[in-house]
Structure formats: structure tokens, C-alpha cells
Amino acid sequence: MGDTRVAAGLRKGAPGPAQPHGRRPAQCRTGSGEGRPPSLRLSDGRALFDHFHRGFTLLRFADHDVTALTEAAAVRDVPLGVVDVRDTHARALYERDLVLVRPDQHVAWRGDTPPADPHYVIGRVRGAHH
């Protein structure tokens, strides 16, 4: 836990097919905090998904202190790794500075700042009822 990986040098992928009425494919629907995250290729050819952890993955697109969130995960025995990504295209696709991805690669939580109550967020994403 608390493992941080750096994924720098993301590049834009080839454009996909046009979506009717401006809709994005299901894997890009991150606005509601659900759905699959967008797929991106890194400069070394590997997919961003290859950097995801076996447990939860926190994608960090900007410099935010996420210690309280990683500590809240550790207290609840929730495996959480942090992946730092510094790329404006990737940040635009993911729409927030911080994106928490579940082990099944669905977006669990997103925000432009760390959560005010990280224990609540970790409880919710692991299925606890408050």
C-alpha cells in the first residue's frame, strides 16, 4: 500500500469513430463517477491500464497531497496504489485531478481536490453503508 508509480509521457491515441450526437463511448463516461475510465497509450507503448494496481488505483493528474486518502485505505485494509500522470490530454479525458479506479477498472470517485472525509470515501467505495 502507498505504492506510487509514475506514468509520464502519455501520448494521444488514434482518434476513434465519431459518436452520434456528440456522445462519448461508455468507457469515457466518467462525469457521474461511474463507467470505465478512458484508455490511453503511454509513450513506451504500454496502456495506462498496465500501471493500474491489483486493488484500487488513484490516478493523480496534479500535485495534491493524498496522504490522508492512502492512510484511510490502509486503516480499512483497502489496497490502494497511486499513479502519477502528468499529461494535459490525459487530464482532459479524465476530467478531474484525482480519479479513484476500482479493481474492476470502473471509476469509483473523482475530484479536483482530495476528499474532505477520506474515511467516508474509502468506506463507500469498499461497499460499507454509512
Secondary structure, DSSP 8 states (H G I E B T S, - for coil): ---EEEEE-EE--------GGG---GGG--TTS-S-----EETTS-BGGGG--SSEEEEE-S----HHHHHHHHHTT--EEEEEEE-HHHHHHH-SSEEEE-TTS-EEEEESS--S-HHHHHHHHTT---
